[in-house]
Structure formats: C-alpha cells, structure tokens
Amino acid sequence: MLHGPAGLGKAAAIGIAWLYRRLYADSARGGAVSIPPSGDWAVTSPEHLLLTSLGTQLREPPPLYALGDQERKSLFAPLALLQLLPAERRPERVIVLATAKAADTSFPRFLEEAERIGVPAERCDVPDVATTADLDRFFSAIADRLPAGCRVTLDVTHGLRHHAFLFYSLALYLRSLRGVRIEGAWYGMLETGTPTKPIIDLRPALDLAEWFHAVRLFRDTGSASALAELLDSLHAELEDAARESGEKAAYSDAGRVRAFAKRLRETSFAYASALPLELGLAAESLARVVQQDVAAGVRNRVPLAGELARHIGAAAKSVAFTERPPGPQWKERIAPTNDEFERQLRLIQQFVTRDQIPAALGAMRELIVSTVARSVDGQQDWLARGARERAERRLGALAKLSQRGGAAPLDENERWWGKLWNDLTFLRNKFLHQGMCPDEVGHPGPRIQDLLRRCEEASHRPPPTLGGGGGRLLISPQGQSPGVLFNALRAPGLEIDRCIAVCSESSRDSVQTAAERAGFSGELIPLVMLDPLRGAGEIEGLVKSAENELLRADEVVVNLTGGTTLMGVVAQALFEAARRFERSARRFLLIDARPSEEQRREPWVVSGIHWLDPDPRAKDDDTDDER
C-alpha cells in the first residue's frame, strides 16, 4: 500500500494521543518524562540511523526521485534519499518497519537494492496496529532498535498511512526520553503528476512539535528554558547562514535571536528562583527585546513567530518593572509603591495558579515584610537589613500576642496582622525547610488561596503599630542600696515617664523613697521577686507580667547596675522582651567612682552612666548583609 494524504485512522489517533499524554502533558506538570543527564548520553551510541516503513505494493517502473538538482531512480524513496544526501548527512544503516505482509512482499526487494548500493538494512517487524493492544508492541519494537543518544533520519514515504505518524510521534518521545537526535524527516511526493518525484524536508513539522512543547511549558510553568534552547539552535543556524551569505542583515538577525535567548534565560532563572525584583528587571529587558519586529530569518524558521513573540511579550510585561531602574545599584532606586506591591502580587498569583507553592509562600512572606518595613522605616530603607528585621520582629511579636486571645492588649487590626503572620510563617516554614518536620507535608489546598486573599487585603489595611504611647520606660533593679534607683531616675539626658523597679519584699519600701528623692512623679511599678537570691524559676513569670508595660512604651532604657545577680538577669530578660516587641531599647551601667562606704553614707548623689548599646533609632543603611 502506498502512503497517501488520506486520514490517519483510529489506530493513529490512539497512538498520537498516548504519546501526547506521555510527553507533553506529563512534562508540563513536571513529571513522568525523565531525561538522563548529559554524561549518560556522552557514552551512548552516536550512530546515524534511517528509520522508514514499507507497504505491500511497488511502483513499476521505479520512480525518479529528486533532491535539489540531483536525481535517482529507485523502487524505494529511502534508498534514493541515501544516494542523494550529502555524505556528512547520510545515515549509516536502515531500520525498516514491516508488517507481516510487507515482510513477505516488499522487504526482499528492499534488501536486494540496499545491498546493491552498499547500505546495511534490517527488518523491524511491527503489527498492523488495528487495536490498542497492538500499540505497545509497535512502540516497543521500534524503541528497542534506537540506542540512546543516536541520530535518526525519518523517511515516511511508504507503508501504512498511520505508521508514519506513529513512529514520527515515537521519535519525538525518544528525543526527550533518550536524547535521540532527529536529523531530518523526508517524504517522496509520489502523488505528483510530474515524471520527477521531489523528496521534501518535513523537519519543520518536527520543529513545530518542539516549539509547541516549549510554548506550553512556558505558558503552564513560567519556565522559558526550553524556548531558550530552541532559540540557541536557531541562532546557530542563522549564524551559519550569515557566514555563507556575508550579509549584514543576516548577522543582525542572528544577534537579535541570541539576545532574545539570553533575556529568556535571565527571566526564566529569576522566575524559577522566586526573585521578584530580579524578575522585574529581567522581564523588562525581555519585553523590550520582544517589541522589536520579528526578523525575516526567524519568520522563515519559527512557526507563528509573530504570535509567539506577542505571547512572550505579554507574559513578560505582567511582571516587569514599568520603568527600568538605572545603574549598577538599581535596587536602591526601587520605591515601595503600591504599584510595585501590586506587581509582586501578580507574580504571587501566577505562582499560586501554577501550583508553585514554595515560591508563592516565600514571595508572600517577603511582600508582607516589605509592607510593614515601609511603614516603619519609610520609602528609602525598606530593603535594608535592619528595616526588614524590625518589621519581622514587629510581626513576630504580633503573632505571639495574637495567640493569647483576649488577654493580649491588641486591637482588631493588630490581631489581624498577627494571625496572618502566624498562618503564613507556619505553612511557609514547612515548605521552605523542605518538609524537615515531624508532620507530613502535603498540598495546602484552599489555605493557599486564603493566604493569597489576605495578602491582597494587607495592601488596603493600616499597617500594624504594636503598642506605644506610654513614653520612655525605665527598668532598674533595686536592692539594698537605695541610691541605685535614684541615680537611674536622675541619669543625665534621660526624662523618664514610667519606671519598673525589680525589687524584693525587703527593698520594696526603698523604691518609693528613691523615687521621691529623685523628684520622679511618673508611674512607679514594683516588680517583686519572692526569692532574689535563688528564684531563677520566677524569671519567666515576671517577664510575662510586665509585657503590657513594655508594649505601652515608646522607648525602654534598662539599668543593669545594682540589686542581686538574679535581679540583673530579670532586667536583661525584660530588655530582650522589649526588643522582641520592637521597642526601641538600650542598656546602661551606672558609674560611681566613690568608695563603697561613702556611697552607702551618701546615696543621693548623682553618678555618671555608660551606655552599652547604640541608639537603635539611628538610621540603618545596611542593605547588603544577609538576614
């Protein structure tokens, strides 16, 4: 039977659908198709094979086939092709697909002619594929004959109509699975009414399948690596053509394709790495490259090149910076505007839609940090390490307090932010720590959509403030030396609004006395230790009881001088809690150079102080260190 232009038939449709699911649908989801590493391919066969198929009828006299300006007579188009191809493109041996009938009628004549021209040929017995049960036997028979990494040229002139489509589809599958390289696909046009039967190159049909696969991957996953690889091959072809022609326009076309591939790779890397700012820059560059007219050399080689360029350009613009930030320190010029945060939200929406959960959760977390950092440190410092750490501490404090329910001194907005941070970091940590936790990590289901909705809502909510309004709070131990609290309250340069005095039952009375001698009229809060010498177990409860006072403070200053050792430990623990609640907090020591006896005799003498910490309100311009 001669191969003609009629319909595929049921078996062909079944086979192509099967291969489509295996190759395209599975790989678009990131599974099923496993590609061996290049090192494995390097040790496999580089053999060049001609894969063809035979029918049961022969044309007499032998047709005259033509390729370019060369002609050959042959009963079989693939054998004419072998004689017409340049030596460097000629396969070394032939694999012939033959049904039982073709094996008896056509293959003996084929083998005789192949031997006459000195080409090794072997028969590959295949079923007619009348049912789906025959399909696997058909594919397995061919796959067993194609070594990994080999080169294959196809000739689809003869044989059953659907065989051509089936082994063409299988060749595409093996190209992905085994690294089989398709060198060409040829068809002898026996149906022409002319004496000469041209052999035409069908490789653009193979390329169409590759471009289709690459575009689908880009559309479904955001990965442009497959497109970039195809453009690399196209660039090589265009450069070869430019060298042959010597035309400047041809070199220009090749250069534009190379730039296109480079921008695609940069964009694909930034997207896969979930880097919103780097992606904005790369996508902006890609969008500018795509805006150029499609080169003539590209239109001739890439199917639907203009539509492909428009599709890529639209995808790039959706996540690109509206304006390109200039200079090597370009991040310093990115302002945390609402437009910028909306651009990042669009990227997060793509991650969620494509089920790229770790990327979505990581980008959500950083967007929330950016939102709070902007409110804390303003437009200029939102990327600085210190600004982002302060935002994280504020969110962390809100999250911790929101878990206490009504007992925590939070308003409705602060509780909303605290719960968002709790839910987001809990789920994000499971994925970003790669599931290294006791619980099994699975798909978050509707929780990811809920988090996305709340991240969108965050841009319209007032940023959290976390307490404040209570002025400067002093924390100081008070033991048996009444002058300690007196000096802390009278420290030069400090105006104290409220005071927590860490004391014992025996030193409690001296707290009021010291405050009166210092002329302090603000709120005085004794924090009494039951056992100031051995009561280490009291520390956690004392800190918790003072948390509301810490939250009320705008600034906390902590004296570490005086009292027992454990009183000093409590003061340090309160300092650390203040920092966790994003309070501006500093520690100091009292310096009194007088002899001890004189200090006890005259306790109401103002001493000096030594600060242990810099002012945390000082501008933080550290943008480079990693958190």
BELNORDA-V632664 format. One record per residue. N is the residue number from 0. RES is the residue in one letter. SS is DSSP state (a for helix, b for strand, c for the rest). Layout:
N:RES:SS ; N:RES:SS
//
This chain:
0:M:c ; 1:L:b ; 2:H:c ; 3:G:c ; 4:P:c ; 5:A:c ; 6:G:c ; 7:L:c ; 8:G:c ; 9:K:a ; 10:A:a ; 11:A:a ; 12:A:a ; 13:I:a ; 14:G:a ; 15:I:a ; 16:A:a ; 17:W:a ; 18:L:a ; 19:Y:a ; 20:R:a ; 21:R:a ; 22:L:a ; 23:Y:a ; 24:A:a ; 25:D:a ; 26:S:a ; 27:A:a ; 28:R:c ; 29:G:c ; 30:G:c ; 31:A:c ; 32:V:c ; 33:S:c ; 34:I:c ; 35:P:c ; 36:P:c ; 37:S:a ; 38:G:a ; 39:D:a ; 40:W:a ; 41:A:a ; 42:V:c ; 43:T:c ; 44:S:c ; 45:P:c ; 46:E:c ; 47:H:b ; 48:L:b ; 49:L:b ; 50:L:b ; 51:T:b ; 52:S:b ; 53:L:c ; 54:G:c ; 55:T:c ; 56:Q:c ; 57:L:c ; 58:R:c ; 59:E:c ; 60:P:c ; 61:P:c ; 62:P:b ; 63:L:b ; 64:Y:b ; 65:A:b ; 66:L:b ; 67:G:c ; 68:D:c ; 69:Q:b ; 70:E:b ; 71:R:b ; 72:K:b ; 73:S:b ; 74:L:c ; 75:F:c ; 76:A:a ; 77:P:a ; 78:L:a ; 79:A:a ; 80:L:a ; 81:L:a ; 82:Q:a ; 83:L:a ; 84:L:c ; 85:P:c ; 86:A:a ; 87:E:a ; 88:R:a ; 89:R:c ; 90:P:c ; 91:E:c ; 92:R:b ; 93:V:b ; 94:I:b ; 95:V:b ; 96:L:b ; 97:A:b ; 98:T:c ; 99:A:a ; 100:K:a ; 101:A:a ; 102:A:a ; 103:D:a ; 104:T:a ; 105:S:c ; 106:F:a ; 107:P:a ; 108:R:a ; 109:F:a ; 110:L:a ; 111:E:a ; 112:E:a ; 113:A:a ; 114:E:a ; 115:R:a ; 116:I:a ; 117:G:c ; 118:V:c ; 119:P:b ; 120:A:b ; 121:E:b ; 122:R:b ; 123:C:b ; 124:D:b ; 125:V:c ; 126:P:c ; 127:D:c ; 128:V:c ; 129:A:c ; 130:T:c ; 131:T:c ; 132:A:a ; 133:D:a ; 134:L:a ; 135:D:a ; 136:R:a ; 137:F:a ; 138:F:a ; 139:S:a ; 140:A:a ; 141:I:a ; 142:A:a ; 143:D:c ; 144:R:c ; 145:L:c ; 146:P:c ; 147:A:c ; 148:G:c ; 149:C:c ; 150:R:b ; 151:V:b ; 152:T:b ; 153:L:b ; 154:D:b ; 155:V:c ; 156:T:c ; 157:H:b ; 158:G:c ; 159:L:c ; 160:R:a ; 161:H:a ; 162:H:a ; 163:A:a ; 164:F:a ; 165:L:a ; 166:F:a ; 167:Y:a ; 168:S:a ; 169:L:a ; 170:A:a ; 171:L:a ; 172:Y:a ; 173:L:a ; 174:R:a ; 175:S:a ; 176:L:a ; 177:R:c ; 178:G:c ; 179:V:c ; 180:R:b ; 181:I:b ; 182:E:b ; 183:G:b ; 184:A:b ; 185:W:b ; 186:Y:b ; 187:G:b ; 188:M:c ; 189:L:c ; 190:E:c ; 191:T:c ; 192:G:c ; 193:T:c ; 194:P:c ; 195:T:b ; 196:K:b ; 197:P:b ; 198:I:b ; 199:I:b ; 200:D:b ; 201:L:c ; 202:R:a ; 203:P:a ; 204:A:a ; 205:L:a ; 206:D:a ; 207:L:a ; 208:A:a ; 209:E:a ; 210:W:a ; 211:F:a ; 212:H:a ; 213:A:a ; 214:V:a ; 215:R:a ; 216:L:a ; 217:F:a ; 218:R:a ; 219:D:a ; 220:T:a ; 221:G:c ; 222:S:c ; 223:A:c ; 224:S:a ; 225:A:a ; 226:L:a ; 227:A:a ; 228:E:a ; 229:L:a ; 230:L:a ; 231:D:a ; 232:S:a ; 233:L:a ; 234:H:a ; 235:A:a ; 236:E:a ; 237:L:a ; 238:E:a ; 239:D:a ; 240:A:a ; 241:A:a ; 242:R:a ; 243:E:a ; 244:S:a ; 245:G:c ; 246:E:c ; 247:K:a ; 248:A:a ; 249:A:a ; 250:Y:a ; 251:S:a ; 252:D:a ; 253:A:a ; 254:G:a ; 255:R:a ; 256:V:a ; 257:R:a ; 258:A:a ; 259:F:a ; 260:A:a ; 261:K:a ; 262:R:a ; 263:L:a ; 264:R:a ; 265:E:a ; 266:T:a ; 267:S:a ; 268:F:a ; 269:A:a ; 270:Y:a ; 271:A:a ; 272:S:c ; 273:A:c ; 274:L:c ; 275:P:a ; 276:L:a ; 277:E:a ; 278:L:a ; 279:G:a ; 280:L:a ; 281:A:a ; 282:A:a ; 283:E:a ; 284:S:a ; 285:L:a ; 286:A:a ; 287:R:a ; 288:V:a ; 289:V:a ; 290:Q:c ; 291:Q:c ; 292:D:c ; 293:V:c ; 294:A:c ; 295:A:a ; 296:G:a ; 297:V:a ; 298:R:a ; 299:N:c ; 300:R:c ; 301:V:c ; 302:P:c ; 303:L:c ; 304:A:a ; 305:G:a ; 306:E:a ; 307:L:a ; 308:A:a ; 309:R:a ; 310:H:a ; 311:I:a ; 312:G:a ; 313:A:a ; 314:A:a ; 315:A:a ; 316:K:a ; 317:S:a ; 318:V:a ; 319:A:c ; 320:F:c ; 321:T:c ; 322:E:c ; 323:R:c ; 324:P:c ; 325:P:c ; 326:G:c ; 327:P:c ; 328:Q:c ; 329:W:a ; 330:K:a ; 331:E:a ; 332:R:a ; 333:I:c ; 334:A:c ; 335:P:c ; 336:T:c ; 337:N:a ; 338:D:a ; 339:E:a ; 340:F:a ; 341:E:a ; 342:R:a ; 343:Q:a ; 344:L:a ; 345:R:a ; 346:L:a ; 347:I:a ; 348:Q:a ; 349:Q:a ; 350:F:a ; 351:V:a ; 352:T:a ; 353:R:c ; 354:D:c ; 355:Q:c ; 356:I:a ; 357:P:a ; 358:A:a ; 359:A:a ; 360:L:a ; 361:G:a ; 362:A:a ; 363:M:a ; 364:R:a ; 365:E:a ; 366:L:a ; 367:I:a ; 368:V:a ; 369:S:a ; 370:T:a ; 371:V:a ; 372:A:a ; 373:R:a ; 374:S:a ; 375:V:a ; 376:D:a ; 377:G:c ; 378:Q:c ; 379:Q:c ; 380:D:c ; 381:W:c ; 382:L:c ; 383:A:c ; 384:R:a ; 385:G:a ; 386:A:a ; 387:R:a ; 388:E:a ; 389:R:a ; 390:A:a ; 391:E:a ; 392:R:a ; 393:R:a ; 394:L:a ; 395:G:a ; 396:A:a ; 397:L:a ; 398:A:a ; 399:K:a ; 400:L:a ; 401:S:a ; 402:Q:c ; 403:R:c ; 404:G:a ; 405:G:a ; 406:A:a ; 407:A:c ; 408:P:c ; 409:L:c ; 410:D:c ; 411:E:a ; 412:N:a ; 413:E:a ; 414:R:a ; 415:W:a ; 416:W:a ; 417:G:a ; 418:K:a ; 419:L:a ; 420:W:a ; 421:N:a ; 422:D:a ; 423:L:a ; 424:T:a ; 425:F:a ; 426:L:a ; 427:R:a ; 428:N:a ; 429:K:a ; 430:F:a ; 431:L:a ; 432:H:c ; 433:Q:c ; 434:G:c ; 435:M:c ; 436:C:c ; 437:P:c ; 438:D:c ; 439:E:c ; 440:V:c ; 441:G:c ; 442:H:c ; 443:P:c ; 444:G:c ; 445:P:a ; 446:R:a ; 447:I:a ; 448:Q:a ; 449:D:a ; 450:L:a ; 451:L:a ; 452:R:a ; 453:R:a ; 454:C:a ; 455:E:a ; 456:E:a ; 457:A:a ; 458:S:c ; 459:H:c ; 460:R:c ; 461:P:c ; 462:P:c ; 463:P:c ; 464:T:c ; 465:L:c ; 466:G:c ; 467:G:c ; 468:G:c ; 469:G:c ; 470:G:c ; 471:R:b ; 472:L:b ; 473:L:b ; 474:I:b ; 475:S:b ; 476:P:b ; 477:Q:b ; 478:G:c ; 479:Q:c ; 480:S:c ; 481:P:c ; 482:G:a ; 483:V:a ; 484:L:a ; 485:F:a ; 486:N:a ; 487:A:a ; 488:L:a ; 489:R:c ; 490:A:c ; 491:P:c ; 492:G:c ; 493:L:c ; 494:E:c ; 495:I:c ; 496:D:c ; 497:R:b ; 498:C:b ; 499:I:b ; 500:A:b ; 501:V:b ; 502:C:b ; 503:S:b ; 504:E:c ; 505:S:c ; 506:S:c ; 507:R:a ; 508:D:a ; 509:S:a ; 510:V:a ; 511:Q:a ; 512:T:a ; 513:A:a ; 514:A:a ; 515:E:a ; 516:R:a ; 517:A:c ; 518:G:c ; 519:F:c ; 520:S:c ; 521:G:c ; 522:E:b ; 523:L:b ; 524:I:b ; 525:P:b ; 526:L:b ; 527:V:b ; 528:M:b ; 529:L:c ; 530:D:c ; 531:P:c ; 532:L:c ; 533:R:c ; 534:G:c ; 535:A:a ; 536:G:a ; 537:E:a ; 538:I:a ; 539:E:a ; 540:G:a ; 541:L:a ; 542:V:a ; 543:K:a ; 544:S:a ; 545:A:c ; 546:E:a ; 547:N:a ; 548:E:a ; 549:L:a ; 550:L:a ; 551:R:a ; 552:A:c ; 553:D:c ; 554:E:b ; 555:V:b ; 556:V:b ; 557:V:b ; 558:N:b ; 559:L:c ; 560:T:c ; 561:G:c ; 562:G:c ; 563:T:c ; 564:T:a ; 565:L:a ; 566:M:a ; 567:G:a ; 568:V:a ; 569:V:a ; 570:A:a ; 571:Q:a ; 572:A:a ; 573:L:a ; 574:F:a ; 575:E:a ; 576:A:a ; 577:A:a ; 578:R:a ; 579:R:a ; 580:F:c ; 581:E:c ; 582:R:c ; 583:S:b ; 584:A:b ; 585:R:b ; 586:R:b ; 587:F:b ; 588:L:b ; 589:L:b ; 590:I:b ; 591:D:c ; 592:A:c ; 593:R:c ; 594:P:c ; 595:S:a ; 596:E:a ; 597:E:a ; 598:Q:a ; 599:R:a ; 600:R:a ; 601:E:c ; 602:P:c ; 603:W:c ; 604:V:c ; 605:V:c ; 606:S:c ; 607:G:b ; 608:I:b ; 609:H:b ; 610:W:b ; 611:L:c ; 612:D:c ; 613:P:c ; 614:D:c ; 615:P:c ; 616:R:c ; 617:A:c ; 618:K:c ; 619:D:c ; 620:D:c ; 621:D:c ; 622:T:c ; 623:D:c ; 624:D:c ; 625:E:c ; 626:R:c
//
